[in-house]
Amino acid sequence: MTTAETTPIAYPFNSAEGLELSEAYEQARNRTGLLRVRMPYGEPAWLATRYADARLVLGDRRFSRAAALHHDEPRQSEGRRDSGGILTMDPPDHTRLRTLVAKAFTVHQVEKLRPWVRQLTHDLLDGLEAAGPPADLVDRYALPIPVGVICALLGVPEEDRPKFRVWSDAALSTSSLTADEFNRNTEELRAYMAGLIEDHRVSPRDDIMTSLIEARDAGDRLSELELVDLCVGILVAGHETTATQIPNFVLTLLDHPDELRRLREEHALLHGAVEELLRFVPLGMAASFPRYATEDIEVGGTLVRAGEPVLVAVGSANRDALRFDEPGTLNVARPATQHLGFGHGVHHCLGAPLARLELQEALGALITRFPNLRLAGDVEWKGQMLVRGPRVMPIGW
């Protein structure tokens, strides 16, 4: 069994420019035990790269997210969250908050939005066509879809949307901000959200924010800071990953023309293709938030001591040959898989049904409208962010 004496190696492995999965992950999956790594900031950690180990760490209650607040948690940026809201909670606090929000994100509730999202994609494509190529897929299509949806759900006025784009970028930045800048940005976003909450109190409307306020004010099941942080979390998480995955998926399909052709010819494959792309495309620069062992636990042949953090490399777990046939091959007709693209366990992505719907509609509309879709210039990559993807992606058709 591996012990903590191993010298940690520098992490993350992935490059910010491109969507490849570093070969270092395959090497890690093929060796026994967990890998000992050190991120640019924080204490060393164990890294889980195999599917079975990833599911164990994400799903086992003996691993805590809340404990990270009492440690120098492994991270990519100097700045630290004083509270990550729902992301840094364990049950029962986590359960209490999640239950309040979950009602808005059920598959049934989200499906009601499909006609509206479909219309939004078609309106944006009309705009692209009218302006003519080349066009930036990110700015003109990928961003406005999830931003429009989440802002409508939270009641963010249209004129304020560019502001929160800046805040959101900073919230997910890895190395471009000092700790002071990171904290100032967080406070600005919280202050804005507090103002929006107050406005909703005065003029209630039919959206998620109003129902969360009612839960807070009527049952006092939320503190004011929890309410603010919950809305901030929904705002940031609710658009960034989807806005990044739309161009990532398009880029991946353009790199696999046979699969793209197959998807165009068999539209019924669309929903399964989105699941396969969620499995295949490694979104993160590095592994997700650390989980701290609350007691000694063996994971994949390594004894993780109580108080030690484990990082879960979801992108690597989704390419584990012990779980998936030909894991390095994109197959839009792959039978349903339990990928970890939305996580697993109590922190499984709350907005997964909404993200799925947006990805299905965005991808389906785009490849149908533009049969000759192609790259029309150099992709400019984000860099210095927790998620990887194009910042600018010129397309032609």
N, C-alpha and C positions, 0 to 999 in steps of 0.2 A: 504493500500500500504506500502511495506517495505521502510525503509529509511536507510541512511548511518550510523545510530547510532549503528548498530549491531556490536558486537565484532568479528573480523575476526578469522577464524580457520586456522590452519597450512595446507599448501598445497605444493606439490602434494600428492595425495592419493595412486596412484598406486605403487606397488613394482617393482624394477628394475629386479628382478629375477622371470621370468614367464610372462605370457601374460594375466593373469586374469584382469578383470575390477573390481576395488575396489567396495565393497558394499556401500561405502559412496556415490557413484554416484547415486545409486538407491534411497537411502534415500533423497538425494538432489532433485531428479526428482519428488519425491512424496510430497514434501513440497511446499508451495506457495512461489512465489518470487524467486529471485536469491540468491545465497549463497555468503556470505562475506568471502573472504579468504585472506591469506597472504603467499606469497612465501618466500623462504629463503632470497632473496634480493629484494629491491624496495618497493614501496608503496602498501597498500592493494588494492584489486580489487574485483569486482563482478565476479561470476562464472556462466556462462550459461551452463546448463546440459541437457536441453530438446531440441528436434529437432527444434520446431518452433522458440524458442528463439535464438538458434544457427544460423539458417538461417537468422533471422532478423539482428543480429549483424554482420554477415559476409557479408550480401548483402546490407545493408542500408548505403548510402553515408554520413549519419550523424555520422557514426563512422569512425574515422581516424586512419590509421597506422602511418602516418608521425608525428602526434602529440607526439608519444612515444619518439622522439628524444629530446623533451623539458621537459620530465618528468623523474622521477626516476622510470623507468618502472619495473613492477613486473617480476622477472626472477629467474632462478635456480642457475646462476653462478655470481660470483663477476664481471667478465669481461663484458663490455658493448660494443656494436658495435657503432663506431663513425658514421657509415652509413651502413645500411643493404642493400644498393643498392635498387633494384626494390621492395624488400619485405617491405621496410619502406617508400614507396612512395604512395601518393594519386593521383588520376586524377587531372590535365591533364598530369603531369610529368610521372606518372605510365603508362598512356595510350601510351604516346610517345615511351617509352622504350619497352613496351610489344608488340606494333605493329611491331617493328623492328625484334623482336625475334620470334614472333608467326608464321611467315611464314615457319620457319624451322620445327615447331612442329605440323603442321596440320596433321589430320588423313591421308590425301592423301600422304603427304611427308613421314610420318613415315611408312606407309604400304610398301613403297619401300624398307625399311630396313628388312622386315620380312624374306625373304629368307636367308639373311646374318646372322641374329640373330639365325635363325633355325639351320643353319650350325654350328655356334659357339657353340650352346648347344650340338649338336651331337659330335663335336670334343672334347669338355670338358668331355662328358660322356664316349667317347672312352678312354680318358686318365684315368678316374676313374677306368674303367673296367680293363685296362691294369695293373694299379698299384695294383688293388685288394683291398678288404675291410680290415679293416675299413678305411674310408676316411673322411676328414673334409669337410662337405658340404659347409661351408662358404668360406673357403680359396680356395677350388678346383673347386667350381661351382657358388655359389651365388654371390661372389664378381667379378670374372672375366667377367661375362656377362655384367652388366651395366657399369663397368669400361671400358671394351673394346669398348662398343658402344659410350659412351660419349667422351672418348679420341679420337676415330676416328672422331667424329663430330667436335671436337675442334682442332684436329691436334696435340695432345699431343704425343710426341715420346714414344715408348713402354718402353724404359729404364728409363723414368722419372716417370712412373706410381706409383711405390712404394713410391716415395717422396710425391706425393699429397695425398696418402692414410693417411699418418701421419698428414698432414695439415688439411685434411678433418675431421679426428677424433677429432682434437683439436677444429676445428670450431664448432663442434656439442657437445663438452664436456660441462658438467654442473658444476662440482665442482672440477675437478682435476687440473685446471689451475688458477693461480692468474691473476689479471687484466693485469699485465705487460706481463706475458707469453702469455695470450690471444692476446694482441695487437701485440706482437713480431711475433707470429704465423701468424696473419692476414697480417702483412707487408711482411713477407717472401713469402706468397702465392701471394700477389699482385705483388711483385717484379718478381717472377717467371712468372706470367701471362703477365706482361708488356714485358718481354723478348720474350715470345712466340708470342705476338702480333707484336713485331718489326720484328721477323723472318718471320711472315706471310706477313708483309708489303713488305719485300724484295723478298720473294718467295710466291706469292699468290697461293692458291690451292682451290679445290672445297669442302669447308667445311663451317660450321656456322661462325667460327671466321673471315674468309676472307670476308663473306658478311656483318658482323657487322662492320668490319674495313672500308669497302667501304661506308657504311651508315655514319660512323663517319667522314671519310676523304672527301667524296664527298659532302654530304649535311650538314655536321657539326651538325647533329641531336643528337649526343652524345658527351659529354665531354670525355676527355681521362680517367678520373677516373671512369666515368659511364661505359665506355667500359670495363675497367679492372674489375670492380666490377660485371658487368653483366656476364663476362666470368667465374669469380670465382664462382658466384652464380650458373651458369649452371653446372659447374664442381662438386660442392659439392652436390647440390640438385639433380643433374642428376644421381648420383649413390648410395648415402647412403641409401635412403629410400627403393629403389628397392632391393638392396643387403641385406637389413635387412628383408624385407617382404618375400623374397623367402624362407629362413629357417623358418620364422614364419608361413607361410602358410603350409609348409610341416609338421611342428610340430603339427599344429592344425588338419590337416587331419589325422595324425597318432593317434591323440587323439580321432578322430571320424571315426573309421574303416569302419562303414557302409556307411558313406558319401564318403570316399575314394574309396570303392568298387564300389559304384554307379557311381562315376566319371570315373573310369576305364572302366566300362561296357558301359557307354553312353558318348562317347567322345564329342558329340555335346553340352554337358552341360559345357564344359570347360570355355568358355568366361563368362557365367553367374556365374559360380563358383568363378572365380576371383573377380567379383563384390561383391559376397556374402562374400568372405573372406576379401575384403577391408572394408566391413561394420562390419564384426564380430570381426576382430582382432584389439584391441586398441593399435596402434603403439606407441603413445607418452607416456612418463613418466607423462606428465602433459598437460594442455591446451596449445593451440598455442599462437602466438604473441598477446599481448594485443591490443584492439581497444579502442580508446578514444572518448567519446561522445563529439561532438562539440556543442551540445545544450541539454537541459533537454529532456530525452526520456524515455518513459515507456517500460520496457522489462519484459514480463512475470509476471506482477504484482509488479515490483520494479521500482521506479523512479530513473533512473540513471542521476545524475547531470552532467551538462557540465563540462568537464575536468576530469571526473572519468573514470578509465579503466575497461573494461570488458574482461574477458578471456573466450574462447569458448572451452568446453570439447567435441571435436568431437567424441571420443570413446564412451562417454556417450550418446550423441545425436543419435548416430547410434544404440543404444540399447533402444530407447524410444518406449514403448508399445503403445503410442498414434499414432505412425507413422508406426511401423512394427509389423506384427503378430508374436507372439512367438519370441521376439527379442533376447532372450538368447539362441536360438537354431540355430545351423549351419544347413542350408538347401541349398545344392548345386544346387537344382532345383527351388530355390525361384524365383518368377517372378521378372522382372527388378525393381530395387529400386533406388530411388534417394538418395543414401548414401552420406555422407559428407567426405568420405575418401580422396578426393582431394580438400576439401574445397568448397567454394561457393563464388559467387560475383566476383569482379574485381581481387581478388587474387587467384581465382581458379587455381589449379596447371597447369602451362604452359606446363609441360612435361607429363601430364596425358596420352595422346595417346601413347607416347613412353614407359612409365611405364607399361601401360596395355599390350602392345605388348610383352615386356620383361617378364612380369609375366606369360602371357599365354604360351609363348614358353618354358620358363624355367620349369614351372610346368608340362605342357603337356608332354614334352620330358622325364622328370625324372620319372614320375609315369608310363609311357608306357615302358620305358627301364627296369625299376626295379620293377617287380610285387611284389617282396618280400621285398621291401624297409622297413627298420626298424632303430630305434636308436641303436647304437652299443657302447654306453658309456655315460658318464655324459655330459650334456650340460653346457658349461661355458657361463654365461650371461655377457653382456656388462658392465652394471653399469656405473654410472656417465656420462650418455649420454642423449641427448634430446629424442632419439628414443630407444625403447626396442627391444631386440632380442639376439639370440645367437652370441657370439664372436667365439666360437668353437662348432661345432655340429657333432659328429662322427656318420656316418651312415654305415650300412651294407646292403647287398642285396642278 
